[in-house]
Amino acid sequence: MSTLQIQSIRALSELIKDRRSIRAFRTDPIDTDLITDLLNVAVWAPTHGLREPWRFILYKGDARKPLAEAMIRTYTAEEKERLAQQKLDYFMQIPAHLIVVMKEDPRQKQWEEDYACVSCLIQNFQLAAWEVGIGVVWKTNPFIHNPSFREAAGVQPGEKIVGLLHIGYPEQVPAGRPRTDAREKLTIKETI
Ligand SMILES: Cc1cc2nc3c(=O)[nH]c(=O)nc-3n(C[C@H](O)[C@H](O)[C@H](O)COP(=O)(O)O)c2cc1C
């Protein structure tokens, strides 16, 4: 049975505007069943041809360490000296890391559709998580393209990492930065 029993009383538009990318997390663990329930909401993203080109790799507990070490191995000597311990500590105190992977279609049109739908899936996941009080940040650090990191993470040739998601209960929620009014970017054509 789904663990998502919370009845939302907030309008979807409020949820969308209220969600923030979270970068400071509490260490409280997140149940794996809850993450899979959230993913099962997220997979209702639009997907052309019902290709569902996504796959997920979830890192929790001790398995976070080799992933963090693989990330640190991609650093320069100077970065390792300066940042390694701090990054390792940060990575290890976040309860869960989810790698969202897309199967890369060699055809451009399908590739673009698939990248778009995996992005929709990630936003669905962020919103579903936010609804139950869980924070997420979608990361696209340079190391996600590094072959040694990809291999250590379990990503196969022909797959693209669309996002590394850090997941946990928020320790701090940043203020939202205002968006430009859509009217400033809207061209309306009504008459000929
Ligand atoms: C495709 C994509 C990649 C992102 N990559 C990063 C990242 O590498 N590091 C990071 O701190 N935030 C990343 N973010 C989160 C954005 O920085 C964040 O959405 C933006 O600052 C607006 O904040 P908000 O999500 O709280 O509204 C990414 C967001 C998207 C959509």
The ligand as an SDF file (V2000), in Angstrom:
LIG
                    3D

 31 33  0  0  0  0  0  0  0  0999 V2000
   18.4450   21.2590  -14.9680 C   0  0  0  0  0  0  0  0  0  0  0  0
   18.7650   21.8450  -13.6260 C   0  0  0  0  0  0  0  0  0  0  0  0
   20.0280   21.7000  -13.0950 C   0  0  0  0  0  0  0  0  0  0  0  0
   20.3440   22.2170  -11.8340 C   0  0  0  0  0  0  0  0  0  0  0  0
   21.6120   22.0220  -11.3380 N   0  0  0  0  0  0  0  0  0  0  0  0
   21.9360   22.5260  -10.1380 C   0  0  0  0  0  0  0  0  0  0  0  0
   23.2470   22.3170   -9.6080 C   0  0  0  0  0  0  0  0  0  0  0  0
   24.1020   21.6900  -10.2250 O   0  0  0  0  0  0  0  0  0  0  0  0
   23.5190   22.8400   -8.3980 N   0  0  0  0  0  0  0  0  0  0  0  0
   22.5770   23.5090   -7.6740 C   0  0  0  0  0  0  0  0  0  0  0  0
   22.8970   23.9470   -6.5700 O   0  0  0  0  0  0  0  0  0  0  0  0
   21.3190   23.7000   -8.1310 N   0  0  0  0  0  0  0  0  0  0  0  0
   20.9770   23.2250   -9.3410 C   0  0  0  0  0  0  0  0  0  0  0  0
   19.7040   23.3810   -9.8270 N   0  0  0  0  0  0  0  0  0  0  0  0
   18.6850   24.0430   -8.9950 C   0  0  0  0  0  0  0  0  0  0  0  0
   18.5540   25.5140   -9.4010 C   0  0  0  0  0  0  0  0  0  0  0  0
   19.7110   26.2020   -9.0270 O   0  0  0  0  0  0  0  0  0  0  0  0
   17.3010   26.0930   -8.7080 C   0  0  0  0  0  0  0  0  0  0  0  0
   16.1580   25.5030   -9.2770 O   0  0  0  0  0  0  0  0  0  0  0  0
   17.2470   27.6210   -8.8680 C   0  0  0  0  0  0  0  0  0  0  0  0
   18.2420   28.2370   -8.0970 O   0  0  0  0  0  0  0  0  0  0  0  0
   15.8920   28.1810   -8.4390 C   0  0  0  0  0  0  0  0  0  0  0  0
   15.6360   27.8590   -7.0970 O   0  0  0  0  0  0  0  0  0  0  0  0
   14.3050   27.0990   -6.6570 P   0  0  0  0  0  0  0  0  0  0  0  0
   14.3610   25.7120   -7.2780 O   0  0  0  0  0  0  0  0  0  0  0  0
   14.3650   27.0510   -5.1600 O   0  0  0  0  0  0  0  0  0  0  0  0
   13.1440   27.8960   -7.1530 O   0  0  0  0  0  0  0  0  0  0  0  0
   19.3610   22.9000  -11.0860 C   0  0  0  0  0  0  0  0  0  0  0  0
   18.0730   23.0510  -11.6240 C   0  0  0  0  0  0  0  0  0  0  0  0
   17.7770   22.5310  -12.8710 C   0  0  0  0  0  0  0  0  0  0  0  0
   16.3760   22.7000  -13.4350 C   0  0  0  0  0  0  0  0  0  0  0  0
  1  2  1  0
  2  3  1  0
  2 30  2  0
  3  4  2  0
  4  5  1  0
  4 28  1  0
  5  6  2  0
  6  7  1  0
  6 13  1  0
  7  8  2  0
  7  9  1  0
  9 10  1  0
 10 11  2  0
 10 12  1  0
 12 13  2  0
 13 14  1  0
 14 15  1  0
 14 28  1  0
 15 16  1  0
 16 17  1  0
 16 18  1  0
 18 19  1  0
 18 20  1  0
 20 21  1  0
 20 22  1  0
 22 23  1  0
 23 24  1  0
 24 25  2  0
 24 26  1  0
 24 27  1  0
 28 29  2  0
 29 30  1  0
 30 31  1  0
M  END
$$$$
